[in-house]
Amino acid sequence: MPSPRFTLRRCVPEMLKKTSDFLEDDARHKIQVISKLLPILFFLPIAGFVGYIIISMGSSIFSGLDSIK
C-alpha cells in the first residue's frame, strides 16, 4: 500500500493543474463576454445622441413648414 505522503505528492500538482485550467477557462469566457458587450455599451449613447439631434432638427424643419401654409 503506498504511503499517503507519496499519493499526496502526486495528487497536488494534478489538482493545481485542474484548478488553473478551470480558472483560465473562466477568465477567457468572461473576457469574451465583455468584448462582445463593450462595443454595444459604447454605441448606444452615441446612437441616442445622434437620434436626438436628428429628431430635433426634423421637428424644427417640419414646424417651419406648418407656418408657411
N, C-alpha and C positions, 0 to 999 in steps of 0.2 A: 504494500500500500504506500503510495507516495506521501511524502511529508506535506503538511498544509502549507509550509513556507514555500516549497517548490511550486506547488499549484498556484499559490497566490502570485508568485513572481511571473508566472506565465499568463495569468488572467488579467493582471493590472494593465499591461500595455495593450491588450486586446480591448479591454473596456475603455481605455483612454482613446484608442483609435475610433471605436464606435461612437463615443461621445463627441469627438472632434468632427467626425463625418456628419453627425446629426446637426450639430451647431453650424457647421459650414453650409449645409444644405438649407437650413432655416434662414441664415443670413442672406444667402443667394436668392431665396424666394422673396424675402422682404425687399431687397434691393430691386428685384424685378417688378414687384407691385408698385413701389414708389416711382420707378422710372416710367411706368405706364400712367400713373395718376398725376405726376408733376406737370407735364405739358398741358393737361386739361385744366389744372388749377391756375396756370398762368394765362390760358386762353380765355377762360370765362369772364374775368373782369374786363379784359380788353374788348371782348365781343360785346359786353354790356355797355361799355362806354361808347363804342362805335355805333351801336344800335340807338343809344340815347341821342347822339349827335344827329344821326340820320332822321330820326323821328322828329326832333326839334326843328331841324331845317325844313323837313317836309311839311310840318304843321304851319310854319311861318309862311311858306310859299303858298299853301292852299288857303290860308286865311287871307292872304293878299289877293288871291283870285276872287274870293267872295266879295271883296269891297269894290271890284271892278264892275260887277253886274249891276 
